[in-house]
Amino acid sequence: MNIIRKIWKPLALTLLIGFALHSCIDPLEVDTQERRNLLVVEGGITTLPGPHKITITKSDKYGGVLDGFVRKQSGATVWVRDDEGNQTFLTEGDDKSYYTPAGFKAEVGRQYTLFITLDNGERYVSTPELVNPAPPIDSLIIQFKQLPSLGEISLNTGLEVYSRWQDPAGVANFYLWEAEGVYILNTHPELHTARDGQGNPVPAPKDCCDRCFVYEYDLNTEIRLFKDNLTDGKLHTELAAFLPDDGQRFMEKYMVVVKQHALTKGAYQFYDLLRNQLSIQGTIFDPPPATIRGNFINLDDPDEEVIGYFVASDVATDTLFISRADVMEPRAIKQINDDCRVFENSTTETPPFWQ
């Protein structure tokens, strides 16, 4: 679960803007001499095979205002314990995040608690999270979407990906969606150019490579949530992801993987609050930014603010292959005169699951 990592910087900016604007009406006195470190915990575990990632950072804060500067906390001891007393320790990686063993995965019906001891001795613990079962995805449906634009020659378009599933009756269900993708990228390394001493382009062809598979992780730039309080037990169809057509993704074929998480009520409320804060437009009529606290406490200082929510969730997945012919009004294919391997997360090896 990498959602907090993706939205933390925008959220910090939102809080800054919110505090600044609302101070026009009700002045906010900030003691800029007092620096506080706000702990942020990101990640969780699922019923999919690991490794699962936990990232721990501290963000500087002056009085009531975040300045957005974060530092990863290295050297911590991090472990997960289930309700039967089984403990799994995480290992720190080269990126200063913490990872479960590759074979570790959560089990439906079990409760899990995350423990953190920082290198300075500070101790944090989450409340136990129950893994609720996720109903299977019946199908994925795509729909062409044209986004609003202001006088652009090329309209912003893309594909919406919807998840359809049967919601279990008689129980409160809370859902969150993540999505990943892989696509074929065709380039022209033989047309590559470089700059001479005067800055003029000169031919500099490359021998390789003109066809790659590019992996995209964390496709969703928005928090996509749903709860069944008004439609319990119904057949649902909800937006799970959006794939912008950038002239690159749909050159040939695109594979999208949708992950449908079953959340607890507490996890849903946490992400719903984050979503609401991100929707603030920055006007004086917006509500003041709320205190976003998750399910972590400092064992030695229970009043300390801690941002983050340790999620333990069951996940239902489904995969859909999309061809260029499936895209209504596709954008012109982008010509890229370079080795396709220069793109992040690209490889010339065909994925074993590719159709």
N, C-alpha and C positions, 0 to 999 in steps of 0.2 A: 504494500500500500504506500504509494509515493505521492499522494495527493497533497499532503501538508507541505512537502518540500517544494512542489510546483507553485503553490499559492502563497507561501510565507512572505516572500518579498512584496508581491502586490498587496497582501493583507497589511503588512507594515506600513506601506505607503497610504493605504486607505485609512488606517488609524491616524496617521500623521495629518492627512487632509481633514479628516473628521474633527480631530481636536482643534485644528487651526480655525476651521470655519465656525464651529460652535462657540469658540471663544469670542467671536464677534458679538454674540448675544450674552453669553455668560462667561466672563473672562476666566481662563484657566491659569492659575498660578503654578508655575513650574520652577522648582529649584534645580537649575541646570548644574549646580555644583554636586548634586547627589547622583552618582552613577549606580545603577542596579543591573545585575545580570539576570536575564530571563531565560530559564531553561526551556528548550524546545525539543520534544521527542517525536520522531517521525518513524512510522512503519508499523508492522504487525506481522501476524502469522496467518496462514490459511491452510485449507485441507489439500492444496496442491503441493507437490514435492518442492522442497527447498533447493538452495538456501534462501531463507527469508532475511530481510535486511532491516536493521534498526539504526537510525542516525540520531546522534545526540549533539545538540549545539547550544551555545549560549549567545543571546542577542543583547547588545548594550542598550540600556534604557536610561534616559534622563528624566527623572520625575515621572510624569505620566506619558511621556512621548518616546516611542521607539525610534532609534536612529538607523535601524536596518543592518547594522554591522554584526555578522555572526562568525563564531569560531567553533569548529568541530572539537568535541571533547574526546581526546585520545587517552588511552591508558585506563579506561573504566572497566569494571567487572560487570558483565551483563548476563543474566540468565532468566529462563522461563521455567515456571513450575506449574504443573497441572493439579487438579483437585485430588489426585491420588498420591501426591507427594513426589512425583517424578520430576527431576530437574534436568534441564538442557542448557549448557553454557554456550554462549556465542563467542566467536573468535573475531578479533579486530582485523580488518582488511587493510590493504595498502591505501585505500581512500579514507581511512579513519572512521568508517562505519563498521557495524557489528553484524555478523552473519551466523545463522544457525547451521548445523551440519547439513550437507546436501540432501540426506535422506529424511530429514525431520519434516513432519507435517502434522497439523492439528487434526483432532478427531471430533466428529459431530457428537454433541452431548457432553463433552468435557469442558471444564472451566480452566482458564489459563491466566496467570499473573506474571507480569514482567517486573524484575528487580534490577536496579541500577545502583552501583556504588562508584562514584567518581574517584579520580585519582587523589583528590583532596579529602576523601573520606565521607563526603556528603552522600546520603542514602535516600533513594527514591523508590517508590513502589506504586504500581497501578492497582486499581480495584480488579477483582476477578472478572474475566470476560467469558461468557457462555457461547459456545459455537452452535448456532442455530442451523438447521438444515436449509440448503438453498434448493428450491424447486428447479428441475431441469428446464433449459431453454427449448421450446418446441421448434422455433425457427427464427432466422434473421431475415429482415426485410429491408431493402434499400429503396430510397426515394430521392429523386433529383431535387436539389434546393438551390434557389437563386437568392443570394444575400443582398440586402439593400446597399446601394452604391450611390455616390454623388458624382454624376457626370463622367464616369470612367468609360473609356472605349471598350475595354474588356470587362465584362461583368464578373463579379465574384460568385462562383458557383461551386457545387460540391455534392456529395452524397450523404444523406442521413441514413444511419443504420439503426433499425429498430429491433428490439428484442420482444419476442412473443412467448408468453409462458402462462401456465395455469397456476393461479395463486391458490395455496392451500386454504381451505375454509376453517373457520372457528379459531384462528390464532392470529395475533397481530404480527405482520411481516413488514420488514424494513429492508430496502434494497439500495445498493450502490453499484455503479457500472464503471469499469475500466476497459480500455481497448488497446490492442497492439496491432501492428501490421507489417507486412513484407511486400515489396514490389520490385518489379524488374526495371532496371535503369539502363537505357542505351545511350552511349556517348560516342564522341568522335575524337579519340586521342591522336589520330593522324593529322588533325587540323589544329592541334595545339600550337599556341604562339607564346613567345617570351618577349621581353623588352631589351632593346640594345642599350648602349651607353647613353644615347640621347633620348631614351624613353619611347622609341618607336617600336611597334610590333614587328617581330620577325618570326618566320616559321621555325617551330621547335617540336616536330612530331614526336609522339611517344609510341613505343612498341606495344604497350598494353595499358589498359584493357578496355574493351568497348561494351561489355555486358556484365552487369552486377546485380546482385540481390541486396536491397537496402532494407534494414530492419528499423522499424519505428516503434519506440516504447512510449507509454504514457500519452496516447493520442488525445485524450480528453483534456482540453484547457478549461473546462467548466466542471463543477461538481454536479454530477447527475444522480439524483436521489428519487426515491418513490416510497410511499407507505400506503398500505391497503385499508386504512381505517374507514374509508367511504365505499370501498369496492371489494370487500372481503370475499374470497372464493371465486372471483371472476377470471375470465380469460383476459389477460392484459397485453397491450402493445405499447411499449414506452421507448423513447429515444435513448439509445445507449451510446452513440458516438456520431461524430461528424467528420467527414473526410473532404477537406478542401481540394478542389481541382486546381493544381498549380502548374499544369503543363508537364508535370514530371511523374506524379504518382500513377497515372493511368496511361502510361505509354503502351503497355501490353496487358499485364494482369496484376491485380492487387489481391492479397489475402488479408482479411481482417479477422482478428480473434477477439471476441467479446467475453469479458469476465463479469459474471453477475454475482455480487457478494450478498450474502444474507447477514444483515447487521443486527446488533442488539438495539433496543430503544435508545440507550445512552449514546451509542456511537452515532446513530442517526441524528439525534439532537445536536451533537457536537458538530457534525458536518453541515447540518442545516443552518446552524448559527454562522459558520464560516461562509457558507454560500450567501446568506443574507448580508453579511458585512461586505462581501465583495461586490454586491449589487448596488451599494451606496453610490450615488451619482456625484456626491460632493457639493450639495446645495445646503442652504441653511435650513431647509425643511426636512432633511434626512435625520433619522434618529441618531443619537450619540452612539459612538462605537461601544459595543458591549464588551464586558470582560469575558474573554474566551478561555475558559479553563477546561481541561480534559479530565481524565480519570487517574491522574498522577498526584501524589502528595510527597512532600519531603518529610521523612520520618522524624527528623530532628527539628523541623520548623514547618508545621502544618499550614501556617498562614502564607507561606511563600507561593507566589504565582508560578504555575507550571503550565506551559502550552503543549498540547499534544494529546493524542488518544491512542492507547494501545488497543488495536483491533485484533480479534481472533474470529475468523469468519470461514464459513463453508463457501465454496465458489462453484458455480455451474458455468461451463464454457461452451461455446459453439464457434464454428469457423465458417466463413463464407468467402469464396473466390469470386472476384469481380473482374470482368474483362472490359476492355475499352468500349466494346459494343454495348455494354450495359449503361454507359454514361451518356445521358442526354446532353446534347450540345457540348461535347468535350472541347476543352481549350486546345489551342495549337500546341503541338509537342515542342517543348523547349530544346533547343540545340545546345549541347554542352560539349565544348571542344577540349576535352581533358580525359585523363584516365579515370574511369568510373570508381576506382578504389580510393580516390581522394575524399569521397563522401563519407561522413561519419556512419559507423555501423554497416559498412558495405563489404561484400565478399563476392568472389567469383564462383564460389561453391554453391551448387544447387541444394536447397534445403531438402532433407530426406522426406519431408511431408508434402513436397510441392506436387501439384497435379498438372 
